[in-house]
Every structure is written in C-alpha cells, then in structure tokens.
Amino acid sequence: MFCWCSLVYVLFFFASFVAIGLLTVSILLRQLIKFQRRKRSDENVKHVAFFHPYCNAGGGGERVLWCAVRALQNRYDDGVRLYVYTGDVDATAAEILAKAERNFNLNLNADRISFVYLRKRRWVEAACYPHFTLLGQSIGSIVLGFEALLKLQPDVFIDTMGYAFTYPIFAFFGGCRIGCYTHYPTISTDMLRRVQSHTQSYNNRGYVAKNPFATWLKIVYYRVFSRIYGWVGRCADTIMVNSSWTENHIVSLWDVPYKTHRVYPPCEVSKLKQLEPARNFGDERQPDDERIIILSVGQYRPEKDHPLQLQAMYELRTLLNNDEALWNRLRLLIVGSCRDEEDRERVKNMQDLAKHLSLENSVEFRVNVPYEQLLDCYRQATIGLHCMWNEHFGISVVDCMAAGLIMVANRSGGPLMDIIETSEGSQNGYLAFDAYDYARCIATILYNTPQYNAKLREAARASVERFSEKEFENGFLRAISPIMD
C-alpha cells in the first residue's frame, strides 16, 4: 500500500538537503569573493564597475553609459578606478572607445577605463528563450552577473542596462553599493494590459492572444514575475530613471520613491542646435523638384516598429493621390545601427516589405553610419519620424528636434509625457498613433505655411536644452553621490 507520509518525509528531507547545500555554497562563495577583494593591492582606490554587456552597440543606452563614465572621470580623481563589464569579446578596448568617441562625439580618458570581458553574454539573449523570455533572460543575467563578480569585485556597481536580477548578487555576495540607470522596466502594467486585452504584438504572440487559457497563464506569469522584479529592484541603493513614464512604472513596481531620481538621458543638443539645414521646405527659393527627406533614426530592433513607418508612407501616398509631383519628391531615410545578424535580417525584411508596398523608390536604409554622416542626414532632412509605442524616453526624438526637424512621434511614453507639446500656442511637434494618423500629420506639415513650419522648428529647438549632456551629468552625479562618498 502506498504511504503518502513516507513520500512527504522524503520530499521534506530532499528539500532540506538542497536548501542546506545552496546555503553552504552561498556562504563559501561570499567568503571567497571577500577574500579576493582583501588581496587587492590598491585598497585606497575605489573600484566602480558599470554593467553594460552590449557597450559597443552604439545606441542611446550606450550614450548614457559613456556620458556617465565621462562624468565620473571629470568629477573624481585617480582615487576612483572605472571598469566596464562587457560581452563584446570580439572588440578591443581601443576599438570600443574609438567607436564611442566617433558615434557620440565624446572625449574619454582611456587610461582610466578598464574592460572586464564576459563570455556568457549569450545567456541574456532573447533568441535563447523562445518561451518565457523575460524569466529566461533574467536567470541568464544572474549567470552573467556571477561571472562578472568572480572576475572583478567592485566597491560600487552601476547597472546601465536594466539587469535588475544582478543587484542581489552584487549586494549580498559582493558587498557592493548598488546604483542603476533604468531605461525601460523589464515588465510593466502596459504589457499586462496588452495581454489582458488579447492584443497581438512582438511580445504577445498570436496563439497566446487568441487562446483564453494561454492568456490566463501569461497573466499569472507576468504578475508573479513583477513581484520578484520589485524585490530585486529594491536592492539598489540609488535608482535613476530616464523619463516620467519609466519613473511611474518603477515607483509602482519597486515602491521606493525616496531612492528614485528622474535623470533625463544625455542628448547632444548643443552641437545639433548649431546645424544649419541644407534646405528649408516651403521656402519659395527652393526648387520644386528638390527632395523632401523624412528621417528616422533608431536601432533596428522589433520594438522600434519600422514596419509602421513603411505603412505610414503607404498611407501618405494615398493621401497625396492628387499631388503626384509632391509624392515623387518625398523620401523616407531610415538610419539605424545593427547589433547582430538578427538585426541585419530585420533590415532585409524591411527592404522586402518596402518592395511589397511599392515604396522601394521612396525609402532608403542606412546601417551603422558614422557620426559625421548622421549629421549630414540631419542637415538634409525636414521631418523626423519615430514610431515606437511606449518609447521609454526617445533620445533620437530630441536629437531630431535639436537639429531643426519637425518631429512626428508616437502618442505614448516619453515623447508624449516629456518631449513633444501639441497644445496650440506652444506646439513643438506632432504625435500620432497608427499609420493613417502618422500620414495625416506628415501631410499637415507638407501643406503648412513656411512661416508656421519655421515657428515649429524654433519651438522644438528651444525646448530641448533641458535634455543636454550637461544637465544629465549634473543629475547623474547628484543621484550617484550617496554611494560614491
């Protein structure tokens, strides 16, 4: 006869054995890390490590990293040594710094920056987890965090990519003070609402959206995950967020408003505001056959929603049906960086979609362009386009506005709450939601008077000074000072 009591005892002893084993390993690992730190020959030097496994990607998050590094270099003397944890094992330190200086127009002291190379970065890549991606990447970040901690035990750990599950590791095992700059919460109430409303998107596949039971399971999974995410996030000693939208979500999830600081990301507005446009749409002196450039700047990632930009151009052609001459002057220029082969495949898919929509003569894709070429794109363009839903902030939106472009961005996230104003009398851009809405906004700009468009450009340029690199450095140093002193 089967004895349930015996099974319960066996399971109890097995669970106890596993728990004791894990506790023992944790204590030994913690002591090992403390012993390695005591062996350091430079005890009087404070080691500050930035956790940014994709530091060579060249996007807005990397601008935040390198501006933060520069801010600490300018603020602290040789008593602080800076490190960057990176998974870019195929690039040398000189190549990484050269790319950062080239892409972001920054001057960094290479002698005061060291790189710690991580070889387990694949553990945090979404491609490894076709299902339960959030959980898989979070567990993967724990593995990557342990690798980082075993290679270098810093005094201060600063995460600039949003890997919150590494915070307990560096706090408990490493004894570090923890700082973080959160661009985008790993999970948000908006994601939960999309699942509850059965909305299909890049992070809510069709078979889940159409299946009530799968939807229920995903809702439970998201709620449990958000509880754990809140716990690990509270391990940080100081928390920086990049926008009002991100701040609202982080305060809701982590529930530590007294440690949370809104620090807008650094945008190179000063140099961009000095750019003189190569052309001024609507100027009577402009040739009638001259190109009108609509510029999109952003990494080739699924959440940037490049297909929506192509669909907006398709809708625009319909709106301009009786003005074929104007349509022939329009060109959508999409400029972005690719991190890996998956991103390059995404570019190819967008090119195929453009052909399918008969837009191949009206759309141009450029990949990984140097900074000087990007500046030339800003000079040539008249209208800026950004389609990401719930963009956490929108550095490229600010950059376009500083360069004098009339911006059309998504009516959500940072562009809605922090950047673009559409009220009469203070308008500095346009907000749209779907493809037709984007097309309508672009058509409005095309038919505006030159005087009104000039007024929009002036208002846009005047509004972006609060997002400058100087403002970021001041806010970053103010928020980070409690764990540096």
Secondary structure as UniProt FT lines:
FT   HELIX           4..38
FT   TURN            43..44
FT   STRAND          46..51
FT   TURN            53..56
FT   HELIX           60..75
FT   TURN            78..79
FT   STRAND          80..86
FT   TURN            89..90
FT   HELIX           93..104
FT   HELIX           110..112
FT   STRAND          113..117
FT   HELIX           121..124
FT   HELIX           126..128
FT   HELIX           133..151
FT   STRAND          156..159
FT   HELIX           164..166
FT   HELIX           167..168
FT   HELIX           169..173
FT   STRAND          177..182
FT   HELIX           189..196
FT   TURN            197..198
FT   TURN            202..203
FT   HELIX           206..209
FT   HELIX           212..233
FT   TURN            234..235
FT   STRAND          238..241
FT   HELIX           244..254
FT   HELIX           257..259
FT   STRAND          260..262
FT   HELIX           269..273
FT   TURN            281..282
FT   TURN            284..285
FT   TURN            288..289
FT   STRAND          292..297
FT   HELIX           302..304
FT   HELIX           306..319
FT   TURN            320..322
FT   HELIX           324..329
FT   STRAND          330..336
FT   HELIX           341..356
FT   TURN            357..358
FT   TURN            360..362
FT   STRAND          363..367
FT   HELIX           371..380
FT   STRAND          381..385
FT   TURN            389..390
FT   HELIX           395..402
FT   TURN            403..404
FT   STRAND          406..410
FT   HELIX           413..414
FT   HELIX           415..419
FT   TURN            424..426
FT   STRAND          430..432
FT   HELIX           435..447
FT   HELIX           450..463
FT   HELIX           465..467
FT   HELIX           469..484
//
